[in-house]
Amino acid sequence: MSRKEKKEQKQRQATRQLINTRAITDYSLQTYGHGELVYFIIKPSNISVLSEASVSARIYALMTVLKGMAEIEMCCLNSRENFEDNKRFLKSRVEQEDNPAVRKLLEADLTFLDRIQVQMATAREFLIIIRLRDEKESEVFPYLNRIEKTLREQGFSVKRAGKEDIKRLLAVYFEQNVTTERFEDFDGERWIIFGD
């Protein structure tokens, strides 16, 4: 296949194919050819207030989980908005602005974004990802329950991600901007009025 043909084929792909997302179920993200991903959201510990022994115990617990389950993948991402692009824009505007009153307002906006970002500095999400491939449907939930139980036994505060959690994770990962409480399954879904 030539480069031109590959480019044309890529342009014909749907958005879901480009981001490798076939469907979102009540408990997983189904991909095109890379299995079904199940996410476990781990609530992070504030290690800055833990003793050295407690931090060592947390590390050992994670090591125990990782040694016991080779199929685990891990991901860490922001759970809220990222303001870096906005801050860069405001800094460049401050440098370009001649009007002192406008410059002062831009600097106030920049200070405000800095304050918000500091408050959200601990807004990280740690994910344990299990990739299901060709598992029998009757074995999936016992397998996932066993993993969740193992994580809890090692002292982790864990929750299996549901459909809305997965949508939010994708929004943060791809857009770095979460400004909605509920994500639509279809564009414009909120505007459809269902009749009786």
C-alpha positions, 0 to 999 in steps of 0.5 A: 500500500502506497503512502497516498493510499494509507493517507486516504484510508486514514482520512476515511476512518471514523473518529472512534477508529482513530482513537481506537475506541469501538464502544464503551460498556458499563464496565469497559472500553472496547478497542479495535483489535487491542482487547477490552480495557477495564479500569480500576481507579485508585484513590491516591494517598497523600504521601507528603503527610505519611511517615517514611515507614508508611511510604515504604509500606505503600511501595511494598503493597504496590510491588506485591500487587504487580508481582502477583498480576503480570497482566496489569497496566498502569496509567496516571493522568490529571483528573481535572483541567490543565491550564498550561496553554491558557497560562502561556497565552496570558504570559505572552499577552502580558508581554505584548500589552501596552495598556497598564490597566489591561496588563494588570487584568491579564496578570490578575487572570494569570494569578487566578489560574496559578491559584486554581492549579495549586489547589488542584495539584493533587488532582491525579488519578491512578489507574490499574488497567486490565486488558481482556482478550478472548476471556469467556464471558462467564469468567470475566466478572469473577476475574475482575472481582478477584483483582479488585479484592487483591487491591483492597487487601493490599490497602488500596482504595479502589473503584472499578470505573463505570461508563461515566468514569470511562467517558470522563477519563477519555475526555481528560486524556484527549482534551485535557478539559472537563467542563461537564457533569454528564457526557453524551453517548451521541453528539446533541443527545441532550437536545432530543426530547423523547415523546411519551 
